[in-house]
């Protein structure tokens, strides 16, 4: 059974969002990393100052089982990309809620309203 962390919001495509002021810190859920198996590569071609839109892909994860696109839960400007994942993609398996992937300064915080709270996400992550 995967761990659903309280205090986060979730997308239906299994990204989590931690809101810190106007910045959305984004990673993938425990459920997603369990389904994928051992993560072998994190591909995030966007860079700081790139603009992303909610629902559009910003990268991909590759594992021994599959490849999966990453979709931005919010729109805004990239303010950080976790370069440590280049050398250690397995950090996502080890601590999916500690191994953030990207940070976005949100351009429209109302987009957070369409994300799932932990109890609702738990219904689709089973």
N, C-alpha and C positions, 0 to 999 in steps of 0.2 A: 504494500500500500504506500503510495507516494505521500510525501509531506506537503501540506498546503500551509504556507506561512501566513500568519495573521499580519495585518498592517500593510499589506501589499494589494495592488489591483492586478487583475489578470486579463489577458486577451483570450479569445477563443482559439487562437493559434498558439497558445501556451507560452507567451512571453509574460513576464511579471514586470510590474512598474512600482518603484518606490519613489514617492514624490518628496523632493527636498526643495521647498520654496517654489521657484518656477522651473526647476530642473527635474526631468524624469530620468531616473536611473533604471536601465532596462537589462534584463537577463532572461534566461529560460527557466521554466519551472522544473521542479524535481520530477514531476510526471513526464515531461518531455525528455529529460536526459535519461530517465529509466527506460523509456520506449526506444530511444535511439541506441542505447548501449554505450560502449566506450567511445567518447568523442576523440577524434584523431586530428581534426583541423577546424579552425574557426576562420571563416572568410568574411572580413568586413572591409569592403573596398572604399567605403566613405571615409572622409577625413574631417578634422575640425573645420568648422565654418560651412560645411556642406548643409544644404537644406533637405530635410526628409518630410514626407507627407504620411499621415496616418494611413495604414493599410498597404503601403508600398514596402517592397522588400529592401532591406538595408544590408543584407549579407546572407550567409548560410553556415550551417554546421554540417560537418561530415563525421560519420562514425563507421565502425566496422560493419554496421547493418544497413545504413541509409545516409542519404543527404537530405537536409531539410532547410528550406528558406526561412529567414528571419524577417518578420514583418513588424514595422514600427507601429506601436499602439497609439502614438501621438505625432503631431506635426511640430516642426521647429527646426532649430539650428543645432547641429552636432557640436558639443563643447568638449567631449572627450571620447576616446576609443581605448578600450583596455588592451594595450599592446602586450601585456604580460601573457595573454592567452595565445599569442603566437608561439611562444616557447613552451607553454604548458596548457594545451587545450583541455587536458583531463581535469583541470581545476573545476570545470563545470560539473563533472561527475562527482568530484570530491565535495564540493560545496556550491550547489546551484544557486543559492541565494546570496552567497558571498562573492561569487565570480560574475560580476556585472560585465556586460558586453559593450554598452554604449550609453552615453549621457546626452540628453537632448534638452536644450532650453526651449520650453514649450511656447508656441505662438498662439495657441488656443486651449486654455486649460479646461474649457467646457468639454473637450474630447474625452476627458477622464470619466465623464458621466456615463459613457457607453461601455466602460470596462467593467469586468466582473469583480464583485467582492469575493473573499475567500469561500464562503458557503456556496455561492452560486457556481464558482469555478470547480469546487469539489464535485458537483453533479456531473460535469463533463469530463473530469479527469479520473475516470474509474474504469 
